[in-house]
Amino acid sequence: MRADRLVSLVLLLRRRGRLTADTLARELDVSTRTVLRDIEALSAAGVPVYAERGRHGGFALLPGFRTELTGLNHEEALALLTAGSGRGEQAFGLGSALASAMRKVVDALPESHQAAASDAAQRFLVDPETDLLSRRLVTEEVPGATMIEVRRAVLAGHKLRIHYAATGQAPQWRTVDPIGLVTARDRAYLLATRSGADRTYRLSRVLAAEELPEPAQRPNRVDLDRIWRERSARFLSGSDHITVLVRVNPARREELLDTALAVRAEQPEADGRLLLEVTFQDSRHAEWALWQLGTDAEALAPQSLRTSLRERAAAIVARYEDSS
């Protein structure tokens, strides 16, 4: 909306001083011509913005000008700035809106606290792109146009038509009643119903989406946390899933959890190792995951998994056995 963009333009000039039209256009994701029209609109509305010519020129506000925004205390602003510093800023296609909100948060603080809050937020890092072992965390991408349609339908309570590519199937168009959106481990999901049946769609598999004018068949109030727990429980009880009891070196715990579907139980043992009960997609998945950990993990149950791992190890030994 133009009103939000005008506020963002003023906040940019307040925070960073003189800026060129090109810089403002990049920050606001609009054309230079749009920026010039917005500057004219602000001047006509009485906002003291002026242009400076020359090589180092640009647009600036008269000293002392301050917008009227709701104030926040230092801790509240720090919490919001920290939340906005992680990769989650792109969740549900709201990254640009979050950037605009962060500018408003900083501007809402008393001037004496602005620098302190910004500096403090730099001391916190939320969800970096890699972990300590340099393993890159991959966030699934959802096209912006698709995300906008999905988000609009969820918030407006309208039916949604999606072109969905389920695993191992050709993409198909489906009409669903959207309930809500969830992110889990850098993946985004649409919770919905289809012909009254519960459905969960991974947003990265939605190839296209269209908000429909018809109202969605859904309750007025919703508890997404409860719904997510229930659907997760049903997913984990799938017929092909396998639950494994495994003893693992604590240093390799995160690697194990990265490959498992879920952790059902965990407790330390006297020798310093961890005893975990974890769920995998199927037997082949479990065998592959534990094989990656070598001697740092031992499958205790089921026996069928221990047998398959022992046979794989024996085959490796036989391949490299000295035949001379």
BELCORSUL-V893847 format. One record per backbone hydrogen bond with DSSP energy under -0.5 kcal/mol. NH is the residue of the N-H (numbers start at 1). CO is the residue of the C=O. Records with the same first field share a line. If there is no record, write none. Layout:
# BELCORSUL-V893847
NH=CO, CO
This chain:
# BELCORSUL-V893847
5=1
6=2
7=3
8=4
9=5
10=6
11=7
12=8
13=9
14=10
15=11
16=12
17=13
19=59
24=20
25=21
26=22
27=23
28=24
29=25
30=25
35=31
36=32
37=33
38=34
39=35
40=36
41=37
42=38
43=39
44=40
45=41
46=43
47=42
49=47
50=60
52=58
57=54
58=52
59=19
60=50
62=48
65=62
69=67
77=73
78=74
79=75
80=76
81=77
82=78
83=79
84=80
85=82
86=83
87=126, 127
89=86
90=87
91=88
93=90
94=91
98=94
99=95
100=96
101=97
102=98
103=99
104=100
105=101
106=102
107=103
108=104
109=105, 106
113=110
114=110
115=111
117=113
118=114
119=115
120=116
121=117
122=118
123=120
124=121
127=125
131=135
134=131
136=134
137=129
138=136
139=137
140=138, 186
147=143
148=144
149=145
150=146
151=147
152=148
153=149
154=150
155=151
156=152
157=153
158=153
159=214
160=176
161=210
162=160, 174
163=208
164=162, 172
165=205
166=164
169=166
172=164
174=162
176=160, 174
177=193
178=158, 176
179=191
180=191
182=189
184=187
187=184
189=182
190=201
191=180, 189
192=190, 199
193=177
194=197
197=194
199=192
201=190
203=188, 201
205=202
206=203
207=163, 205
208=163
210=161
212=159
216=157
218=216
224=222
227=223
228=224
229=225
230=226
231=227
232=228
233=229
234=230
235=231
236=232
237=233
238=235
241=238
242=280
244=278
245=301
246=244, 276
247=298
248=274
249=296
252=249
253=250
256=252
257=253
258=254
259=255, 256
260=256
261=279
262=279
264=262, 277
265=277
267=275
269=273
272=269
274=248
275=267
276=246, 274
277=265
278=244, 276
279=262
280=242
286=282
287=283
288=284
289=285
290=286
291=287
292=288
293=289, 290
294=291
296=293
297=294
298=247
300=245, 298
301=245
305=302
306=302
307=303
308=304
309=305
310=306
311=307
312=308
313=309
314=310
315=311
316=312
317=313
318=314
319=315
320=316
321=317, 318
323=321
